Amino acid sequence: MGLFFKRLLPLLLAALLLAGCAGTSGSPTQKALDFRTALMEAGGCAFTAAVSADVGGRVYQFTLESSVTADGAANVTVTAPEEIAGITAEISADGTQLSFDGAALDFGALADGTAPLTLPWLLGESWTGDYISAAGADGALERVTYLHGYGDETLTVDTWLDEQNLPVRCEVSYDGAKCLSAEISDFALYP
Protein backbone atom coordinates (compact mmCIF):
# COMPACT_ATOMS: atom_id res chain seq x y z
CA MET A 1 0.00 0.00 0.00
CA GLY A 2 2.94 2.37 0.69
CA LEU A 3 4.21 2.10 -2.91
CA PHE A 4 0.73 2.96 -4.25
CA PHE A 5 0.62 6.20 -2.22
CA LYS A 6 4.19 7.12 -3.21
CA ARG A 7 3.16 6.95 -6.89
CA LEU A 8 -0.19 8.63 -6.35
CA LEU A 9 1.09 11.55 -4.25
CA PRO A 10 3.08 13.28 -7.07
CA LEU A 11 0.09 13.00 -9.41
CA LEU A 12 -2.24 14.51 -6.83
CA LEU A 13 0.17 17.37 -6.13
CA ALA A 14 0.54 18.10 -9.86
CA ALA A 15 -3.25 18.12 -10.29
CA LEU A 16 -3.67 20.54 -7.38
CA LEU A 17 -1.01 22.89 -8.73
CA LEU A 18 -2.54 22.90 -12.21
CA ALA A 19 -6.04 23.47 -10.84
CA GLY A 20 -4.78 26.36 -8.74
CA CYS A 21 -3.17 28.07 -11.74
CA ALA A 22 -6.26 27.88 -13.95
CA GLY A 23 -8.40 30.24 -11.92
CA THR A 24 -5.90 32.93 -10.90
CA SER A 25 -6.86 36.51 -11.54
CA GLY A 26 -3.68 37.05 -13.56
CA SER A 27 -4.40 34.32 -16.12
CA PRO A 28 -4.97 35.50 -19.72
CA THR A 29 -8.47 34.03 -19.89
CA GLN A 30 -9.36 35.72 -16.61
CA LYS A 31 -8.06 39.04 -17.95
CA ALA A 32 -10.32 38.66 -20.99
CA LEU A 33 -13.28 37.88 -18.73
CA ASP A 34 -12.43 40.83 -16.45
CA PHE A 35 -12.40 43.12 -19.51
CA ARG A 36 -15.77 41.73 -20.61
CA THR A 37 -17.24 42.25 -17.13
CA ALA A 38 -15.97 45.84 -16.90
CA LEU A 39 -17.41 46.65 -20.33
CA MET A 40 -20.79 45.12 -19.50
CA GLU A 41 -20.98 46.88 -16.12
CA ALA A 42 -20.09 50.24 -17.72
CA GLY A 43 -22.78 49.79 -20.38
CA GLY A 44 -20.44 50.48 -23.27
CA CYS A 45 -17.31 52.27 -24.40
CA ALA A 46 -15.86 54.88 -26.74
CA PHE A 47 -12.62 54.69 -28.70
CA THR A 48 -10.74 55.84 -31.78
CA ALA A 49 -9.84 53.21 -34.38
CA ALA A 50 -7.26 53.77 -37.13
CA VAL A 51 -8.61 51.15 -39.54
CA SER A 52 -7.08 49.32 -42.49
CA ALA A 53 -9.61 47.35 -44.56
CA ASP A 54 -8.62 44.89 -47.29
CA VAL A 55 -11.67 44.59 -49.53
CA GLY A 56 -11.28 42.59 -52.70
CA GLY A 57 -7.57 43.32 -52.98
CA ARG A 58 -7.98 47.06 -52.38
CA VAL A 59 -6.82 48.50 -49.07
CA TYR A 60 -8.69 51.42 -47.53
CA GLN A 61 -7.44 53.36 -44.51
CA PHE A 62 -9.61 55.59 -42.39
CA THR A 63 -10.03 56.69 -38.78
CA LEU A 64 -13.25 56.30 -36.79
CA GLU A 65 -14.46 57.89 -33.57
CA SER A 66 -16.66 55.14 -32.16
CA SER A 67 -19.10 54.49 -29.36
CA VAL A 68 -20.57 51.09 -28.64
CA THR A 69 -23.26 50.18 -26.13
CA ALA A 70 -23.22 46.92 -24.22
CA ASP A 71 -26.56 46.00 -25.82
CA GLY A 72 -24.96 46.13 -29.27
CA ALA A 73 -25.69 49.48 -30.94
CA ALA A 74 -22.80 51.53 -32.31
CA ASN A 75 -22.20 55.02 -33.67
CA VAL A 76 -19.21 55.96 -35.80
CA THR A 77 -17.86 59.20 -37.21
CA VAL A 78 -15.14 59.22 -39.85
CA THR A 79 -12.38 61.64 -38.82
CA ALA A 80 -9.78 60.86 -41.51
CA PRO A 81 -8.93 61.11 -44.31
CA GLU A 82 -10.08 64.70 -44.69
CA GLU A 83 -12.01 63.97 -47.91
CA ILE A 84 -14.55 61.84 -46.01
CA ALA A 85 -14.24 63.31 -42.50
CA GLY A 86 -17.55 64.06 -40.80
CA ILE A 87 -19.54 61.20 -42.28
CA THR A 88 -21.49 59.47 -39.51
CA ALA A 89 -23.17 56.11 -39.35
CA GLU A 90 -25.28 54.17 -36.89
CA ILE A 91 -25.21 50.39 -36.61
CA SER A 92 -28.27 48.68 -35.17
CA ALA A 93 -27.99 46.51 -32.06
CA ASP A 94 -28.24 43.32 -34.14
CA GLY A 95 -25.72 44.57 -36.71
CA THR A 96 -28.07 44.22 -39.65
CA GLN A 97 -28.71 47.92 -40.26
CA LEU A 98 -26.02 50.42 -41.24
CA SER A 99 -27.53 53.86 -41.74
CA PHE A 100 -25.79 57.12 -42.60
CA ASP A 101 -26.64 60.66 -41.59
CA GLY A 102 -26.23 62.50 -44.88
CA ALA A 103 -23.53 61.20 -47.22
CA ALA A 104 -22.83 57.46 -47.32
CA LEU A 105 -19.66 55.45 -47.82
CA ASP A 106 -19.40 52.24 -49.79
CA PHE A 107 -16.07 50.49 -49.36
CA GLY A 108 -17.65 47.24 -50.47
CA ALA A 109 -18.11 44.21 -48.23
CA LEU A 110 -15.73 41.77 -46.66
CA ALA A 111 -15.78 38.09 -47.57
CA ASP A 112 -18.64 37.33 -45.19
CA GLY A 113 -20.71 40.41 -46.19
CA THR A 114 -19.61 42.61 -43.25
CA ALA A 115 -19.09 46.28 -44.11
CA PRO A 116 -15.74 47.74 -42.95
CA LEU A 117 -17.50 50.60 -41.12
CA THR A 118 -19.19 48.09 -38.84
CA LEU A 119 -15.85 47.24 -37.18
CA PRO A 120 -16.74 49.08 -33.91
CA TRP A 121 -20.01 47.13 -33.68
CA LEU A 122 -18.16 43.86 -34.40
CA LEU A 123 -15.60 44.62 -31.69
CA GLY A 124 -18.35 45.42 -29.17
CA GLU A 125 -20.15 42.17 -30.01
CA SER A 126 -16.96 40.16 -29.64
CA TRP A 127 -15.84 41.82 -26.44
CA THR A 128 -19.21 41.46 -24.71
CA GLY A 129 -20.47 38.09 -25.85
CA ASP A 130 -18.56 36.10 -28.44
CA TYR A 131 -16.79 32.85 -27.61
CA ILE A 132 -13.23 33.31 -26.33
CA SER A 133 -11.31 30.61 -28.18
CA ALA A 134 -7.81 31.52 -26.99
CA ALA A 135 -5.95 33.93 -24.74
CA GLY A 136 -2.30 34.34 -23.93
CA ALA A 137 0.70 36.62 -23.66
CA ASP A 138 2.03 38.22 -26.83
CA GLY A 139 5.07 40.17 -25.68
CA ALA A 140 3.93 42.76 -23.15
CA LEU A 141 0.30 42.48 -24.33
CA GLU A 142 -2.42 39.86 -23.83
CA ARG A 143 -3.90 38.52 -27.06
CA VAL A 144 -7.52 37.38 -26.91
CA THR A 145 -9.12 35.51 -29.81
CA TYR A 146 -12.91 35.65 -30.19
CA LEU A 147 -15.02 33.69 -32.68
CA HIS A 148 -17.91 35.66 -34.15
CA GLY A 149 -20.62 33.79 -36.04
CA TYR A 150 -21.01 30.14 -36.97
CA GLY A 151 -19.92 27.72 -39.66
CA ASP A 152 -18.80 29.26 -42.93
CA GLU A 153 -19.62 32.78 -41.68
CA THR A 154 -17.25 32.71 -38.68
CA LEU A 155 -14.96 35.68 -38.23
CA THR A 156 -11.88 35.50 -36.00
CA VAL A 157 -11.47 38.68 -33.96
CA ASP A 158 -8.09 39.07 -32.25
CA THR A 159 -7.73 41.83 -29.67
CA TRP A 160 -4.57 42.85 -27.84
CA LEU A 161 -5.03 44.17 -24.28
CA ASP A 162 -2.43 46.38 -22.58
CA GLU A 163 -1.20 46.21 -18.98
CA GLN A 164 -4.33 48.11 -17.85
CA ASN A 165 -6.47 45.47 -19.56
CA LEU A 166 -7.68 47.84 -22.29
CA PRO A 167 -7.69 47.11 -26.04
CA VAL A 168 -4.93 48.70 -28.12
CA ARG A 169 -5.08 46.72 -31.37
CA CYS A 170 -7.34 44.30 -33.23
CA GLU A 171 -7.41 42.14 -36.33
CA VAL A 172 -10.37 40.49 -38.02
CA SER A 173 -9.84 37.45 -40.22
CA TYR A 174 -12.19 35.50 -42.43
CA ASP A 175 -11.31 32.03 -43.64
CA GLY A 176 -7.72 32.50 -42.44
CA ALA A 177 -7.12 35.82 -44.24
CA LYS A 178 -6.86 39.16 -42.40
CA CYS A 179 -9.42 41.61 -43.79
CA LEU A 180 -9.55 44.33 -41.11
CA SER A 181 -7.06 45.67 -38.62
CA ALA A 182 -7.06 48.69 -36.36
CA GLU A 183 -4.93 50.50 -33.83
CA ILE A 184 -7.18 51.49 -30.94
CA SER A 185 -6.57 54.64 -28.92
CA ASP A 186 -8.42 56.83 -26.42
CA PHE A 187 -10.38 53.82 -25.16
CA ALA A 188 -12.75 54.70 -22.31
CA LEU A 189 -15.53 52.83 -20.58
CA TYR A 190 -18.76 54.78 -20.14
CA PRO A 191 -18.83 56.58 -16.79
C-alpha positions in Angstrom: 0.0 0.0 0.0 2.9 2.4 0.7 4.2 2.1 -2.9 0.7 3.0 -4.3 0.6 6.2 -2.2 4.2 7.1 -3.2 3.2 7.0 -6.9 -0.2 8.6 -6.4 1.1 11.5 -4.3 3.1 13.3 -7.1 0.1 13.0 -9.4 -2.2 14.5 -6.8 0.2 17.4 -6.1 0.5 18.1 -9.9 -3.3 18.1 -10.3 -3.7 20.5 -7.4 -1.0 22.9 -8.7 -2.5 22.9 -12.2 -6.0 23.5 -10.8 -4.8 26.4 -8.7 -3.2 28.1 -11.7 -6.3 27.9 -14.0 -8.4 30.2 -11.9 -5.9 32.9 -10.9 -6.9 36.5 -11.5 -3.7 37.0 -13.6 -4.4 34.3 -16.1 -5.0 35.5 -19.7 -8.5 34.0 -19.9 -9.4 35.7 -16.6 -8.1 39.0 -17.9 -10.3 38.7 -21.0 -13.3 37.9 -18.7 -12.4 40.8 -16.5 -12.4 43.1 -19.5 -15.8 41.7 -20.6 -17.2 42.2 -17.1 -16.0 45.8 -16.9 -17.4 46.7 -20.3 -20.8 45.1 -19.5 -21.0 46.9 -16.1 -20.1 50.2 -17.7 -22.8 49.8 -20.4 -20.4 50.5 -23.3 -17.3 52.3 -24.4 -15.9 54.9 -26.7 -12.6 54.7 -28.7 -10.7 55.8 -31.8 -9.8 53.2 -34.4 -7.3 53.8 -37.1 -8.6 51.1 -39.5 -7.1 49.3 -42.5 -9.6 47.4 -44.6 -8.6 44.9 -47.3 -11.7 44.6 -49.5 -11.3 42.6 -52.7 -7.6 43.3 -53.0 -8.0 47.1 -52.4 -6.8 48.5 -49.1 -8.7 51.4 -47.5 -7.4 53.4 -44.5 -9.6 55.6 -42.4 -10.0 56.7 -38.8 -13.2 56.3 -36.8 -14.5 57.9 -33.6 -16.7 55.1 -32.2 -19.1 54.5 -29.4 -20.6 51.1 -28.6 -23.3 50.2 -26.1 -23.2 46.9 -24.2 -26.6 46.0 -25.8 -25.0 46.1 -29.3 -25.7 49.5 -30.9 -22.8 51.5 -32.3 -22.2 55.0 -33.7 -19.2 56.0 -35.8 -17.9 59.2 -37.2 -15.1 59.2 -39.9 -12.4 61.6 -38.8 -9.8 60.9 -41.5 -8.9 61.1 -44.3 -10.1 64.7 -44.7 -12.0 64.0 -47.9 -14.6 61.8 -46.0 -14.2 63.3 -42.5 -17.5 64.1 -40.8 -19.5 61.2 -42.3 -21.5 59.5 -39.5 -23.2 56.1 -39.3 -25.3 54.2 -36.9 -25.2 50.4 -36.6 -28.3 48.7 -35.2 -28.0 46.5 -32.1 -28.2 43.3 -34.1 -25.7 44.6 -36.7 -28.1 44.2 -39.7 -28.7 47.9 -40.3 -26.0 50.4 -41.2 -27.5 53.9 -41.7 -25.8 57.1 -42.6 -26.6 60.7 -41.6 -26.2 62.5 -44.9 -23.5 61.2 -47.2 -22.8 57.5 -47.3 -19.7 55.4 -47.8 -19.4 52.2 -49.8 -16.1 50.5 -49.4 -17.6 47.2 -50.5 -18.1 44.2 -48.2 -15.7 41.8 -46.7 -15.8 38.1 -47.6 -18.6 37.3 -45.2 -20.7 40.4 -46.2 -19.6 42.6 -43.3 -19.1 46.3 -44.1 -15.7 47.7 -42.9 -17.5 50.6 -41.1 -19.2 48.1 -38.8 -15.9 47.2 -37.2 -16.7 49.1 -33.9 -20.0 47.1 -33.7 -18.2 43.9 -34.4 -15.6 44.6 -31.7 -18.3 45.4 -29.2 -20.1 42.2 -30.0 -17.0 40.2 -29.6 -15.8 41.8 -26.4 -19.2 41.5 -24.7 -20.5 38.1 -25.8 -18.6 36.1 -28.4 -16.8 32.9 -27.6 -13.2 33.3 -26.3 -11.3 30.6 -28.2 -7.8 31.5 -27.0 -5.9 33.9 -24.7 -2.3 34.3 -23.9 0.7 36.6 -23.7 2.0 38.2 -26.8 5.1 40.2 -25.7 3.9 42.8 -23.2 0.3 42.5 -24.3 -2.4 39.9 -23.8 -3.9 38.5 -27.1 -7.5 37.4 -26.9 -9.1 35.5 -29.8 -12.9 35.7 -30.2 -15.0 33.7 -32.7 -17.9 35.7 -34.2 -20.6 33.8 -36.0 -21.0 30.1 -37.0 -19.9 27.7 -39.7 -18.8 29.3 -42.9 -19.6 32.8 -41.7 -17.3 32.7 -38.7 -15.0 35.7 -38.2 -11.9 35.5 -36.0 -11.5 38.7 -34.0 -8.1 39.1 -32.2 -7.7 41.8 -29.7 -4.6 42.8 -27.8 -5.0 44.2 -24.3 -2.4 46.4 -22.6 -1.2 46.2 -19.0 -4.3 48.1 -17.8 -6.5 45.5 -19.6 -7.7 47.8 -22.3 -7.7 47.1 -26.0 -4.9 48.7 -28.1 -5.1 46.7 -31.4 -7.3 44.3 -33.2 -7.4 42.1 -36.3 -10.4 40.5 -38.0 -9.8 37.4 -40.2 -12.2 35.5 -42.4 -11.3 32.0 -43.6 -7.7 32.5 -42.4 -7.1 35.8 -44.2 -6.9 39.2 -42.4 -9.4 41.6 -43.8 -9.6 44.3 -41.1 -7.1 45.7 -38.6 -7.1 48.7 -36.4 -4.9 50.5 -33.8 -7.2 51.5 -30.9 -6.6 54.6 -28.9 -8.4 56.8 -26.4 -10.4 53.8 -25.2 -12.7 54.7 -22.3 -15.5 52.8 -20.6 -18.8 54.8 -20.1 -18.8 56.6 -16.8 
